[in-house]
């Protein structure tokens, strides 16, 4: 149980275009989702925390107008990279916080974005 | 000082070897600790939680020293399939939310 489906797994887009990444919780309700970014040989860095029905909380240095997060339902959170640039090329992963006492997490399979 | 620090490796070991990874964290308010495994270009997957009393899961043993702010992972009898990057992860909790801080990971390569 507790599976998060993330897609697309891989996307190549042109500079200036927008890309939407979806994360769906398949068998549970995800009140809170986290979006991470990982550059090569770097650790996962938290970009933002999204709560269903409210505005996302962005980490320092992450442009909220560039990385639009929508968490309109308990099973779907989306990250839209707007006006993508080559430096946005990265591995983006979502994670859902499981509503358990031990605060378990489950991760999506990740999206590799390449902006050309 | 970085919040979670790990030796990046790579650790190149033969099959059957015992290998140990270390991790230090800077924030004494850290509340939970984990080791995740990440295969190349894949998402991280939870390997095991780390408890104050130390815990073991098959060939894997995790230790936590809160006084020294130090976490370790020991892998015995290494298998080829253990080759991956091992991420030390520290969690902070506030209200109903959690926040994971990842180390950069230690790369392990097990050779035949």
Interface residues (C-beta under 8 A of the other chain):
Chain A: X6 X31 X32 X34 X41 X42 X43 X44 X45 X46 X49 X51 X91 X93 X95 X97 X102 X103 X104 X105 X107 X108 X109 X110 X112
Chain B: X4 X8 X32 X41 X42 X43 X44 X45 X46 X49 X87 X91 X93 X96 X97 X98 X99 X100 X101 X102 X103 X104 X105
